[in-house]
Amino acid sequence: MLNYFLNIVFMLNIIPPQKLVDYVKCPFCYRSLTAETEYVKCQTCNKIFLIYKDIILNLIEEANLDLFAINELIANQCYVKTNSLNLSIQSNDIFLWKDYYSQSRKKSIQYLSHFIKNTKNNTIFFMGSGSGKEIQYLLNFLSFKTAICIDLSLPALSLIPVRLQNKEINLGLIASDIRNSIIIPKNIPIVFTNVLHHTQDMHNVLEKYLTEKYQHILFIEPLDNFFISFLSAFGISKRIEYSGIKPGRLNIKLIRNMCKKYGYGISIKTLWSFPQDYYHKLFGNSIIIQKLFFLLINLFSDITNFIKFGNVCIGYLKKK
Ligand SMILES: [Zn+2]
């Protein structure tokens, strides 16, 4: 095991990167990969993929990245030291479901865990997993044996074992661009959490996965509605992402049409989320006001969910 993690007692089991060839294909020619001792190779196009820090299968060739991926990668570089992440994890545990950020994510994570339970699967693909915060949140509501994490950023992926060090799960780490659908098993749930809207055309990326006939596709992503469109017409609700891209929002009508076209059933929950910086500017830091705020916004979300009106969408697309 690498020096970087020597002072950490792991309960989790990291799947040897060579074994991940059972889960993913070559991102260049979409044929199967074979494991060698030191690296992984595609027998068809002869590309060689290296193992990063003994724990990550690196399917990214930097020379072949487009400008979008490079910007995303630069914006996502994490230089958090293991020790400071440990501290941040400890404070995360203390403040979990108390601080504004985790409170604002709680309802969507609960909906997602409910959908994942319905897939009756013990292995999950996490697309655009970042440093694994959503997995940490999900494990409060759901138990599963294996998480395979796919993300563009090697530094972010390297942080997941630190974040999940006390969890008894198997962890597979793969660096790859989620715009290429390289997953081999069709029956394992594929979960996108706030990552599709980082791509230039989120509906197009989602459609790729539907054409591949994966059985369970799940997501938490920003949702479009007439109110948000109205605000963004005045430049109020639209932010530029850190990578420089203008984030997209899912359109329920487009998703429904896609599901019809490719033979998917669809379950959707909607809710309202309010940006943390605006919240603190308006309401300050009082715990009591925050409790009241979430009580009201969650109640409002429950009502508007009946007509699928919200700015966040949690979806489960199931192949018929
Ligand atoms: Zn290949």
py3Dmol code that shows the C-alpha trace and the ligand (Angstrom):
import py3Dmol

protein = """\
ATOM      1  CA  MET A   1       0.000   0.000   0.000  1.00  0.00           C
ATOM      2  CA  LEU A   2       1.262   3.445  -0.766  1.00  0.00           C
ATOM      3  CA  ASN A   3       3.082   5.678   1.736  1.00  0.00           C
ATOM      4  CA  TYR A   4       0.511   8.395   1.269  1.00  0.00           C
ATOM      5  CA  PHE A   5      -2.048   6.361   3.211  1.00  0.00           C
ATOM      6  CA  LEU A   6       0.268   4.468   5.596  1.00  0.00           C
ATOM      7  CA  ASN A   7      -0.967   6.186   8.754  1.00  0.00           C
ATOM      8  CA  ILE A   8      -4.595   5.327   8.071  1.00  0.00           C
ATOM      9  CA  VAL A   9      -6.315   2.162   9.250  1.00  0.00           C
ATOM     10  CA  PHE A  10      -8.548   1.054   6.432  1.00  0.00           C
ATOM     11  CA  MET A  11     -11.748  -0.825   6.929  1.00  0.00           C
ATOM     12  CA  LEU A  12     -12.560  -0.452   3.287  1.00  0.00           C
ATOM     13  CA  ASN A  13     -11.147  -2.716   0.626  1.00  0.00           C
ATOM     14  CA  ILE A  14      -9.715  -1.146  -2.510  1.00  0.00           C
ATOM     15  CA  ILE A  15     -10.291  -3.300  -5.582  1.00  0.00           C
ATOM     16  CA  PRO A  16      -6.957  -3.813  -7.382  1.00  0.00           C
ATOM     17  CA  PRO A  17      -7.118  -1.572 -10.504  1.00  0.00           C
ATOM     18  CA  GLN A  18      -6.238  -4.504 -12.790  1.00  0.00           C
ATOM     19  CA  LYS A  19      -9.462  -6.248 -11.706  1.00  0.00           C
ATOM     20  CA  LEU A  20     -11.515  -3.269 -12.920  1.00  0.00           C
ATOM     21  CA  VAL A  21     -11.149  -4.512 -16.520  1.00  0.00           C
ATOM     22  CA  ASP A  22     -14.249  -6.618 -15.764  1.00  0.00           C
ATOM     23  CA  TYR A  23     -16.226  -3.376 -15.315  1.00  0.00           C
ATOM     24  CA  VAL A  24     -15.021  -1.015 -18.054  1.00  0.00           C
ATOM     25  CA  LYS A  25     -14.019  -0.997 -21.720  1.00  0.00           C
ATOM     26  CA  CYS A  26     -11.361   0.934 -23.631  1.00  0.00           C
ATOM     27  CA  PRO A  27     -12.538   4.589 -23.905  1.00  0.00           C
ATOM     28  CA  PHE A  28     -11.000   4.879 -27.400  1.00  0.00           C
ATOM     29  CA  CYS A  29     -12.287   1.817 -29.262  1.00  0.00           C
ATOM     30  CA  TYR A  30     -14.851   0.436 -26.768  1.00  0.00           C
ATOM     31  CA  ARG A  31     -13.321  -3.057 -26.842  1.00  0.00           C
ATOM     32  CA  SER A  32     -12.324  -5.059 -23.778  1.00  0.00           C
ATOM     33  CA  LEU A  33      -9.188  -4.359 -21.751  1.00  0.00           C
ATOM     34  CA  THR A  34      -6.712  -6.898 -20.440  1.00  0.00           C
ATOM     35  CA  ALA A  35      -4.735  -6.674 -17.223  1.00  0.00           C
ATOM     36  CA  GLU A  36      -0.943  -6.909 -17.174  1.00  0.00           C
ATOM     37  CA  THR A  37       1.154  -6.822 -14.002  1.00  0.00           C
ATOM     38  CA  GLU A  38       2.038  -3.113 -14.119  1.00  0.00           C
ATOM     39  CA  TYR A  39      -0.655  -1.689 -16.381  1.00  0.00           C
ATOM     40  CA  VAL A  40      -3.835  -2.360 -18.364  1.00  0.00           C
ATOM     41  CA  LYS A  41      -3.855  -2.753 -22.132  1.00  0.00           C
ATOM     42  CA  CYS A  42      -6.367  -2.641 -24.956  1.00  0.00           C
ATOM     43  CA  GLN A  43      -5.629  -5.572 -27.274  1.00  0.00           C
ATOM     44  CA  THR A  44      -7.507  -3.921 -30.144  1.00  0.00           C
ATOM     45  CA  CYS A  45      -6.045  -0.391 -30.322  1.00  0.00           C
ATOM     46  CA  ASN A  46      -2.913  -1.237 -28.294  1.00  0.00           C
ATOM     47  CA  LYS A  47      -3.335   1.695 -25.903  1.00  0.00           C
ATOM     48  CA  ILE A  48      -1.648   1.252 -22.537  1.00  0.00           C
ATOM     49  CA  PHE A  49      -3.264   2.621 -19.370  1.00  0.00           C
ATOM     50  CA  LEU A  50      -1.213   3.126 -16.235  1.00  0.00           C
ATOM     51  CA  ILE A  51      -2.137   2.539 -12.609  1.00  0.00           C
ATOM     52  CA  TYR A  52      -1.997   5.690 -10.480  1.00  0.00           C
ATOM     53  CA  LYS A  53      -0.632   5.445  -6.912  1.00  0.00           C
ATOM     54  CA  ASP A  54      -1.427   1.678  -6.943  1.00  0.00           C
ATOM     55  CA  ILE A  55      -5.145   2.370  -6.495  1.00  0.00           C
ATOM     56  CA  ILE A  56      -6.609   4.089  -9.582  1.00  0.00           C
ATOM     57  CA  LEU A  57      -7.032   2.740 -13.096  1.00  0.00           C
ATOM     58  CA  ASN A  58      -6.162   5.781 -15.215  1.00  0.00           C
ATOM     59  CA  LEU A  59      -8.007   5.677 -18.552  1.00  0.00           C
ATOM     60  CA  ILE A  60      -7.280   9.335 -19.341  1.00  0.00           C
ATOM     61  CA  GLU A  61      -4.767  10.302 -21.981  1.00  0.00           C
ATOM     62  CA  GLU A  62      -4.073  13.954 -21.330  1.00  0.00           C
ATOM     63  CA  ALA A  63      -2.904  14.517 -24.906  1.00  0.00           C
ATOM     64  CA  ASN A  64      -6.360  13.506 -26.141  1.00  0.00           C
ATOM     65  CA  LEU A  65      -8.468  15.682 -23.824  1.00  0.00           C
ATOM     66  CA  ASP A  66     -10.605  18.394 -25.414  1.00  0.00           C
ATOM     67  CA  LEU A  67     -10.654  21.962 -24.114  1.00  0.00           C
ATOM     68  CA  PHE A  68     -13.796  21.366 -22.050  1.00  0.00           C
ATOM     69  CA  ALA A  69     -12.263  18.390 -20.215  1.00  0.00           C
ATOM     70  CA  ILE A  70      -9.009  20.300 -19.614  1.00  0.00           C
ATOM     71  CA  ASN A  71     -10.906  23.252 -18.086  1.00  0.00           C
ATOM     72  CA  GLU A  72     -12.985  20.914 -15.928  1.00  0.00           C
ATOM     73  CA  LEU A  73      -9.850  19.102 -14.811  1.00  0.00           C
ATOM     74  CA  ILE A  74      -7.956  22.283 -13.932  1.00  0.00           C
ATOM     75  CA  ALA A  75     -10.965  23.649 -12.064  1.00  0.00           C
ATOM     76  CA  ASN A  76     -11.338  20.412 -10.135  1.00  0.00           C
ATOM     77  CA  GLN A  77      -7.771  19.956  -8.958  1.00  0.00           C
ATOM     78  CA  CYS A  78      -7.842  19.240  -5.234  1.00  0.00           C
ATOM     79  CA  TYR A  79      -4.706  19.785  -3.268  1.00  0.00           C
ATOM     80  CA  VAL A  80      -6.175  18.873   0.086  1.00  0.00           C
ATOM     81  CA  LYS A  81      -3.626  17.170   2.312  1.00  0.00           C
ATOM     82  CA  THR A  82      -4.651  13.873   3.900  1.00  0.00           C
ATOM     83  CA  ASN A  83      -4.414  15.339   7.417  1.00  0.00           C
ATOM     84  CA  SER A  84      -6.592  18.333   6.678  1.00  0.00           C
ATOM     85  CA  LEU A  85      -9.111  16.061   4.954  1.00  0.00           C
ATOM     86  CA  ASN A  86      -9.151  13.883   8.072  1.00  0.00           C
ATOM     87  CA  LEU A  87      -9.997  16.973  10.113  1.00  0.00           C
ATOM     88  CA  SER A  88     -12.630  17.993   7.618  1.00  0.00           C
ATOM     89  CA  ILE A  89     -14.154  14.480   7.729  1.00  0.00           C
ATOM     90  CA  GLN A  90     -14.309  14.639  11.517  1.00  0.00           C
ATOM     91  CA  SER A  91     -16.054  18.015  11.386  1.00  0.00           C
ATOM     92  CA  ASN A  92     -18.278  16.623   8.623  1.00  0.00           C
ATOM     93  CA  ASP A  93     -19.392  13.849  10.967  1.00  0.00           C
ATOM     94  CA  ILE A  94     -20.077  16.315  13.761  1.00  0.00           C
ATOM     95  CA  PHE A  95     -22.016  18.723  11.568  1.00  0.00           C
ATOM     96  CA  LEU A  96     -23.635  16.110   9.320  1.00  0.00           C
ATOM     97  CA  TRP A  97     -27.314  16.959   8.752  1.00  0.00           C
ATOM     98  CA  LYS A  98     -26.842  20.073  10.906  1.00  0.00           C
ATOM     99  CA  ASP A  99     -24.870  22.452   8.668  1.00  0.00           C
ATOM    100  CA  TYR A 100     -26.597  24.206   5.774  1.00  0.00           C
ATOM    101  CA  TYR A 101     -24.861  22.288   2.969  1.00  0.00           C
ATOM    102  CA  SER A 102     -25.618  18.762   4.194  1.00  0.00           C
ATOM    103  CA  GLN A 103     -29.159  19.801   5.220  1.00  0.00           C
ATOM    104  CA  SER A 104     -29.755  21.118   1.730  1.00  0.00           C
ATOM    105  CA  ARG A 105     -28.603  17.793   0.232  1.00  0.00           C
ATOM    106  CA  LYS A 106     -30.445  15.498   2.673  1.00  0.00           C
ATOM    107  CA  LYS A 107     -33.819  15.190   0.949  1.00  0.00           C
ATOM    108  CA  SER A 108     -32.335  14.504  -2.486  1.00  0.00           C
ATOM    109  CA  ILE A 109     -29.963  11.892  -1.013  1.00  0.00           C
ATOM    110  CA  GLN A 110     -32.928  10.199   0.735  1.00  0.00           C
ATOM    111  CA  TYR A 111     -34.887  10.063  -2.526  1.00  0.00           C
ATOM    112  CA  LEU A 112     -31.836   8.693  -4.350  1.00  0.00           C
ATOM    113  CA  SER A 113     -31.226   6.002  -1.723  1.00  0.00           C
ATOM    114  CA  HIS A 114     -34.884   4.950  -2.020  1.00  0.00           C
ATOM    115  CA  PHE A 115     -34.515   4.615  -5.812  1.00  0.00           C
ATOM    116  CA  ILE A 116     -31.230   2.701  -5.493  1.00  0.00           C
ATOM    117  CA  LYS A 117     -32.871   0.257  -3.041  1.00  0.00           C
ATOM    118  CA  ASN A 118     -35.457  -0.479  -5.747  1.00  0.00           C
ATOM    119  CA  THR A 119     -32.699  -1.623  -8.122  1.00  0.00           C
ATOM    120  CA  LYS A 120     -31.919  -4.458  -5.629  1.00  0.00           C
ATOM    121  CA  ASN A 121     -28.213  -4.253  -6.326  1.00  0.00           C
ATOM    122  CA  ASN A 122     -25.140  -4.346  -4.100  1.00  0.00           C
ATOM    123  CA  THR A 123     -22.771  -2.670  -6.517  1.00  0.00           C
ATOM    124  CA  ILE A 124     -23.138   0.931  -7.724  1.00  0.00           C
ATOM    125  CA  PHE A 125     -21.325   3.030 -10.317  1.00  0.00           C
ATOM    126  CA  PHE A 126     -20.814   6.638  -9.182  1.00  0.00           C
ATOM    127  CA  MET A 127     -20.237   8.913 -12.151  1.00  0.00           C
ATOM    128  CA  GLY A 128     -18.326  12.129 -11.548  1.00  0.00           C
ATOM    129  CA  SER A 129     -17.851  10.973  -7.969  1.00  0.00           C
ATOM    130  CA  GLY A 130     -15.423  13.796  -7.084  1.00  0.00           C
ATOM    131  CA  SER A 131     -13.908  13.105  -3.684  1.00  0.00           C
ATOM    132  CA  GLY A 132     -16.835  10.903  -2.609  1.00  0.00           C
ATOM    133  CA  LYS A 133     -18.974  13.254  -0.530  1.00  0.00           C
ATOM    134  CA  GLU A 134     -22.255  11.943  -1.975  1.00  0.00           C
ATOM    135  CA  ILE A 135     -21.199   8.344  -1.259  1.00  0.00           C
ATOM    136  CA  GLN A 136     -20.478   9.335   2.342  1.00  0.00           C
ATOM    137  CA  TYR A 137     -23.946  10.916   2.565  1.00  0.00           C
ATOM    138  CA  LEU A 138     -25.667   7.937   0.908  1.00  0.00           C
ATOM    139  CA  LEU A 139     -24.082   5.437   3.294  1.00  0.00           C
ATOM    140  CA  ASN A 140     -26.190   7.026   6.057  1.00  0.00           C
ATOM    141  CA  PHE A 141     -29.354   5.761   4.397  1.00  0.00           C
ATOM    142  CA  LEU A 142     -28.254   2.788   2.355  1.00  0.00           C
ATOM    143  CA  SER A 143     -25.816  -0.080   2.652  1.00  0.00           C
ATOM    144  CA  PHE A 144     -24.074  -1.534  -0.364  1.00  0.00           C
ATOM    145  CA  LYS A 145     -21.037  -3.732  -0.860  1.00  0.00           C
ATOM    146  CA  THR A 146     -19.203  -2.148  -3.772  1.00  0.00           C
ATOM    147  CA  ALA A 147     -18.805   1.385  -5.150  1.00  0.00           C
ATOM    148  CA  ILE A 148     -17.071   1.900  -8.495  1.00  0.00           C
ATOM    149  CA  CYS A 149     -16.174   5.585  -8.820  1.00  0.00           C
ATOM    150  CA  ILE A 150     -15.479   7.255 -12.155  1.00  0.00           C
ATOM    151  CA  ASP A 151     -14.169  10.823 -12.349  1.00  0.00           C
ATOM    152  CA  LEU A 152     -11.902  12.967 -14.530  1.00  0.00           C
ATOM    153  CA  SER A 153      -9.760  14.091 -11.623  1.00  0.00           C
ATOM    154  CA  LEU A 154      -7.039  11.823 -10.198  1.00  0.00           C
ATOM    155  CA  PRO A 155      -6.503  14.037  -7.098  1.00  0.00           C
ATOM    156  CA  ALA A 156     -10.229  13.959  -6.299  1.00  0.00           C
ATOM    157  CA  LEU A 157     -10.371  10.158  -6.726  1.00  0.00           C
ATOM    158  CA  SER A 158      -7.317   9.748  -4.439  1.00  0.00           C
ATOM    159  CA  LEU A 159      -9.262  11.414  -1.633  1.00  0.00           C
ATOM    160  CA  ILE A 160     -12.152   8.912  -1.660  1.00  0.00           C
ATOM    161  CA  PRO A 161     -10.280   6.180   0.295  1.00  0.00           C
ATOM    162  CA  VAL A 162      -9.467   8.748   2.988  1.00  0.00           C
ATOM    163  CA  ARG A 163     -13.056   9.934   3.165  1.00  0.00           C
ATOM    164  CA  LEU A 164     -14.477   6.382   3.308  1.00  0.00           C
ATOM    165  CA  GLN A 165     -11.707   4.846   5.432  1.00  0.00           C
ATOM    166  CA  ASN A 166     -14.112   3.638   8.143  1.00  0.00           C
ATOM    167  CA  LYS A 167     -16.696   2.188   5.787  1.00  0.00           C
ATOM    168  CA  GLU A 168     -16.823  -1.532   5.147  1.00  0.00           C
ATOM    169  CA  ILE A 169     -17.135  -1.432   1.380  1.00  0.00           C
ATOM    170  CA  ASN A 170     -15.203  -2.451  -1.711  1.00  0.00           C
ATOM    171  CA  LEU A 171     -14.021   0.554  -3.659  1.00  0.00           C
ATOM    172  CA  GLY A 172     -13.016   0.682  -7.331  1.00  0.00           C
ATOM    173  CA  LEU A 173     -11.405   3.897  -8.642  1.00  0.00           C
ATOM    174  CA  ILE A 174     -11.301   4.765 -12.353  1.00  0.00           C
ATOM    175  CA  ALA A 175     -10.163   8.026 -13.957  1.00  0.00           C
ATOM    176  CA  SER A 176     -12.203   8.567 -17.095  1.00  0.00           C
ATOM    177  CA  ASP A 177     -14.456  11.031 -18.895  1.00  0.00           C
ATOM    178  CA  ILE A 178     -18.110  10.283 -18.066  1.00  0.00           C
ATOM    179  CA  ARG A 179     -19.118  11.492 -21.543  1.00  0.00           C
ATOM    180  CA  ASN A 180     -17.885   8.101 -22.834  1.00  0.00           C
ATOM    181  CA  SER A 181     -20.127   5.237 -21.763  1.00  0.00           C
ATOM    182  CA  ILE A 182     -17.501   2.563 -21.100  1.00  0.00           C
ATOM    183  CA  ILE A 183     -19.338   0.500 -18.481  1.00  0.00           C
ATOM    184  CA  ILE A 184     -19.610  -3.207 -19.313  1.00  0.00           C
ATOM    185  CA  PRO A 185     -22.258  -4.698 -16.936  1.00  0.00           C
ATOM    186  CA  LYS A 186     -25.775  -3.665 -17.965  1.00  0.00           C
ATOM    187  CA  ASN A 187     -27.466  -4.549 -14.661  1.00  0.00           C
ATOM    188  CA  ILE A 188     -25.450  -2.400 -12.198  1.00  0.00           C
ATOM    189  CA  PRO A 189     -27.055   0.969 -11.306  1.00  0.00           C
ATOM    190  CA  ILE A 190     -25.288   3.999 -12.794  1.00  0.00           C
ATOM    191  CA  VAL A 191     -25.633   7.078 -10.586  1.00  0.00           C
ATOM    192  CA  PHE A 192     -24.927  10.664 -11.698  1.00  0.00           C
ATOM    193  CA  THR A 193     -24.926  13.197  -8.867  1.00  0.00           C
ATOM    194  CA  ASN A 194     -24.624  16.801 -10.011  1.00  0.00           C
ATOM    195  CA  VAL A 195     -22.247  15.936 -12.813  1.00  0.00           C
ATOM    196  CA  LEU A 196     -24.281  15.865 -16.044  1.00  0.00           C
ATOM    197  CA  HIS A 197     -24.814  19.613 -15.819  1.00  0.00           C
ATOM    198  CA  HIS A 198     -21.032  20.106 -15.946  1.00  0.00           C
ATOM    199  CA  THR A 199     -21.001  18.753 -19.527  1.00  0.00           C
ATOM    200  CA  GLN A 200     -21.806  20.927 -22.542  1.00  0.00           C
ATOM    201  CA  ASP A 201     -24.983  19.027 -23.389  1.00  0.00           C
ATOM    202  CA  MET A 202     -26.340  17.039 -20.455  1.00  0.00           C
ATOM    203  CA  HIS A 203     -29.283  15.517 -22.364  1.00  0.00           C
ATOM    204  CA  ASN A 204     -26.947  14.265 -25.059  1.00  0.00           C
ATOM    205  CA  VAL A 205     -24.670  12.551 -22.492  1.00  0.00           C
ATOM    206  CA  LEU A 206     -27.657  10.969 -20.748  1.00  0.00           C
ATOM    207  CA  GLU A 207     -29.030   9.754 -24.089  1.00  0.00           C
ATOM    208  CA  LYS A 208     -25.739   7.928 -24.810  1.00  0.00           C
ATOM    209  CA  TYR A 209     -26.308   5.804 -21.703  1.00  0.00           C
ATOM    210  CA  LEU A 210     -29.916   5.103 -22.709  1.00  0.00           C
ATOM    211  CA  THR A 211     -28.853   3.872 -26.159  1.00  0.00           C
ATOM    212  CA  GLU A 212     -26.491   1.425 -24.406  1.00  0.00           C
ATOM    213  CA  LYS A 213     -29.530  -0.173 -22.708  1.00  0.00           C
ATOM    214  CA  TYR A 214     -28.224   0.019 -19.134  1.00  0.00           C
ATOM    215  CA  GLN A 215     -30.942  -1.289 -16.817  1.00  0.00           C
ATOM    216  CA  HIS A 216     -30.808   1.319 -14.061  1.00  0.00           C
ATOM    217  CA  ILE A 217     -29.824   4.947 -14.626  1.00  0.00           C
ATOM    218  CA  LEU A 218     -30.228   7.363 -11.705  1.00  0.00           C
ATOM    219  CA  PHE A 219     -29.431  11.021 -11.179  1.00  0.00           C
ATOM    220  CA  ILE A 220     -29.632  14.129  -9.021  1.00  0.00           C
ATOM    221  CA  GLU A 221     -29.313  17.181 -11.276  1.00  0.00           C
ATOM    222  CA  PRO A 222     -30.574  20.776 -11.518  1.00  0.00           C
ATOM    223  CA  LEU A 223     -33.993  21.020 -13.124  1.00  0.00           C
ATOM    224  CA  ASP A 224     -35.365  23.596 -15.489  1.00  0.00           C
ATOM    225  CA  ASN A 225     -38.789  25.182 -15.045  1.00  0.00           C
ATOM    226  CA  PHE A 226     -40.579  28.292 -16.274  1.00  0.00           C
ATOM    227  CA  PHE A 227     -39.740  30.230 -13.110  1.00  0.00           C
ATOM    228  CA  ILE A 228     -35.987  29.495 -13.410  1.00  0.00           C
ATOM    229  CA  SER A 229     -36.089  30.313 -17.148  1.00  0.00           C
ATOM    230  CA  PHE A 230     -37.767  33.606 -16.287  1.00  0.00           C
ATOM    231  CA  LEU A 231     -35.066  34.439 -13.712  1.00  0.00           C
ATOM    232  CA  SER A 232     -32.215  33.398 -16.000  1.00  0.00           C
ATOM    233  CA  ALA A 233     -33.631  35.637 -18.749  1.00  0.00           C
ATOM    234  CA  PHE A 234     -32.687  38.464 -16.384  1.00  0.00           C
ATOM    235  CA  GLY A 235     -29.352  36.818 -15.523  1.00  0.00           C
ATOM    236  CA  ILE A 236     -30.412  36.041 -11.942  1.00  0.00           C
ATOM    237  CA  SER A 237     -30.373  32.250 -11.579  1.00  0.00           C
ATOM    238  CA  LYS A 238     -27.692  31.347 -14.101  1.00  0.00           C
ATOM    239  CA  ARG A 239     -24.203  30.931 -12.722  1.00  0.00           C
ATOM    240  CA  ILE A 240     -21.027  30.140 -14.571  1.00  0.00           C
ATOM    241  CA  GLU A 241     -19.413  26.901 -13.325  1.00  0.00           C
ATOM    242  CA  TYR A 242     -15.846  26.976 -12.024  1.00  0.00           C
ATOM    243  CA  SER A 243     -14.760  25.307 -15.300  1.00  0.00           C
ATOM    244  CA  GLY A 244     -16.152  28.296 -17.225  1.00  0.00           C
ATOM    245  CA  ILE A 245     -19.151  26.378 -18.608  1.00  0.00           C
ATOM    246  CA  LYS A 246     -22.701  27.618 -18.210  1.00  0.00           C
ATOM    247  CA  PRO A 247     -24.421  24.787 -16.338  1.00  0.00           C
ATOM    248  CA  GLY A 248     -27.376  23.135 -18.001  1.00  0.00           C
ATOM    249  CA  ARG A 249     -30.648  22.094 -16.393  1.00  0.00           C
ATOM    250  CA  LEU A 250     -32.626  18.945 -17.080  1.00  0.00           C
ATOM    251  CA  ASN A 251     -35.848  19.301 -18.983  1.00  0.00           C
ATOM    252  CA  ILE A 252     -38.445  16.752 -17.807  1.00  0.00           C
ATOM    253  CA  LYS A 253     -40.271  16.754 -21.147  1.00  0.00           C
ATOM    254  CA  LEU A 254     -37.049  15.925 -23.019  1.00  0.00           C
ATOM    255  CA  ILE A 255     -36.247  13.130 -20.528  1.00  0.00           C
ATOM    256  CA  ARG A 256     -39.746  11.650 -20.862  1.00  0.00           C
ATOM    257  CA  ASN A 257     -39.446  11.688 -24.676  1.00  0.00           C
ATOM    258  CA  MET A 258     -36.053   9.986 -24.477  1.00  0.00           C
ATOM    259  CA  CYS A 259     -37.437   7.288 -22.146  1.00  0.00           C
ATOM    260  CA  LYS A 260     -40.288   6.648 -24.569  1.00  0.00           C
ATOM    261  CA  LYS A 261     -37.873   6.391 -27.503  1.00  0.00           C
ATOM    262  CA  TYR A 262     -35.480   3.941 -25.814  1.00  0.00           C
ATOM    263  CA  GLY A 263     -37.994   1.933 -23.761  1.00  0.00           C
ATOM    264  CA  TYR A 264     -37.404   3.167 -20.217  1.00  0.00           C
ATOM    265  CA  GLY A 265     -39.820   3.578 -17.327  1.00  0.00           C
ATOM    266  CA  ILE A 266     -39.316   6.805 -15.390  1.00  0.00           C
ATOM    267  CA  SER A 267     -39.701   7.801 -11.717  1.00  0.00           C
ATOM    268  CA  ILE A 268     -39.032  11.407 -10.796  1.00  0.00           C
ATOM    269  CA  LYS A 269     -39.019  13.465  -7.607  1.00  0.00           C
ATOM    270  CA  THR A 270     -38.531  17.202  -7.613  1.00  0.00           C
ATOM    271  CA  LEU A 271     -37.561  19.595  -4.873  1.00  0.00           C
ATOM    272  CA  TRP A 272     -36.366  23.135  -4.252  1.00  0.00           C
ATOM    273  CA  SER A 273     -32.877  24.016  -3.196  1.00  0.00           C
ATOM    274  CA  PHE A 274     -31.748  27.497  -2.262  1.00  0.00           C
ATOM    275  CA  PRO A 275     -28.120  28.620  -2.762  1.00  0.00           C
ATOM    276  CA  GLN A 276     -26.126  28.628   0.463  1.00  0.00           C
ATOM    277  CA  ASP A 277     -24.452  32.024  -0.081  1.00  0.00           C
ATOM    278  CA  TYR A 278     -27.798  33.764  -0.729  1.00  0.00           C
ATOM    279  CA  TYR A 279     -29.319  32.027   2.283  1.00  0.00           C
ATOM    280  CA  HIS A 280     -26.625  33.245   4.694  1.00  0.00           C
ATOM    281  CA  LYS A 281     -26.826  36.781   3.268  1.00  0.00           C
ATOM    282  CA  LEU A 282     -30.577  36.846   3.807  1.00  0.00           C
ATOM    283  CA  PHE A 283     -31.034  34.870   7.020  1.00  0.00           C
ATOM    284  CA  GLY A 284     -27.654  34.846   8.807  1.00  0.00           C
ATOM    285  CA  ASN A 285     -26.421  31.850  10.825  1.00  0.00           C
ATOM    286  CA  SER A 286     -29.156  31.162  13.362  1.00  0.00           C
ATOM    287  CA  ILE A 287     -29.763  27.418  13.911  1.00  0.00           C
ATOM    288  CA  ILE A 288     -33.434  28.009  14.767  1.00  0.00           C
ATOM    289  CA  ILE A 289     -34.105  30.027  11.615  1.00  0.00           C
ATOM    290  CA  GLN A 290     -32.274  27.380   9.583  1.00  0.00           C
ATOM    291  CA  LYS A 291     -34.484  24.617  11.062  1.00  0.00           C
ATOM    292  CA  LEU A 292     -37.598  26.622  10.276  1.00  0.00           C
ATOM    293  CA  PHE A 293     -36.320  27.382   6.781  1.00  0.00           C
ATOM    294  CA  PHE A 294     -35.800  23.683   5.947  1.00  0.00           C
ATOM    295  CA  LEU A 295     -39.147  22.756   7.462  1.00  0.00           C
ATOM    296  CA  LEU A 296     -40.867  25.248   5.154  1.00  0.00           C
ATOM    297  CA  ILE A 297     -38.826  24.616   1.994  1.00  0.00           C
ATOM    298  CA  ASN A 298     -39.235  20.826   2.379  1.00  0.00           C
ATOM    299  CA  LEU A 299     -42.963  21.211   2.880  1.00  0.00           C
ATOM    300  CA  PHE A 300     -43.148  23.424  -0.201  1.00  0.00           C
ATOM    301  CA  SER A 301     -41.094  20.825  -2.160  1.00  0.00           C
ATOM    302  CA  ASP A 302     -43.498  18.035  -1.074  1.00  0.00           C
ATOM    303  CA  ILE A 303     -46.434  20.020  -2.450  1.00  0.00           C
ATOM    304  CA  THR A 304     -44.807  21.118  -5.710  1.00  0.00           C
ATOM    305  CA  ASN A 305     -43.479  17.570  -6.272  1.00  0.00           C
ATOM    306  CA  PHE A 306     -47.077  16.564  -7.162  1.00  0.00           C
ATOM    307  CA  ILE A 307     -46.792  18.661 -10.310  1.00  0.00           C
ATOM    308  CA  LYS A 308     -43.027  18.046 -10.718  1.00  0.00           C
ATOM    309  CA  PHE A 309     -42.144  21.674 -10.192  1.00  0.00           C
ATOM    310  CA  GLY A 310     -38.780  22.355  -8.579  1.00  0.00           C
ATOM    311  CA  ASN A 311     -35.171  23.276  -9.343  1.00  0.00           C
ATOM    312  CA  VAL A 312     -33.644  19.893  -8.454  1.00  0.00           C
ATOM    313  CA  CYS A 313     -34.633  16.590 -10.001  1.00  0.00           C
ATOM    314  CA  ILE A 314     -33.981  13.085  -8.664  1.00  0.00           C
ATOM    315  CA  GLY A 315     -34.649  10.490 -11.323  1.00  0.00           C
ATOM    316  CA  TYR A 316     -34.640   6.737 -11.835  1.00  0.00           C
ATOM    317  CA  LEU A 317     -34.805   5.459 -15.414  1.00  0.00           C
ATOM    318  CA  LYS A 318     -35.449   1.717 -15.606  1.00  0.00           C
ATOM    319  CA  LYS A 319     -35.129  -0.308 -18.820  1.00  0.00           C
ATOM    320  CA  LYS A 320     -38.372  -2.071 -19.679  1.00  0.00           C
TER     321      LYS A 320
END
"""
ligand_1 = """\
1
ZN
Zn -8.894 0.353 -27.470
"""
view = py3Dmol.view(width=600, height=400)
view.addModel(protein, "pdb")
view.setStyle({"model": 0}, {"cartoon": {"style": "trace"}})
view.addModel(ligand_1, "xyz")
view.setStyle({"model": 1}, {"stick": {}})
view.zoomTo()
view.show()
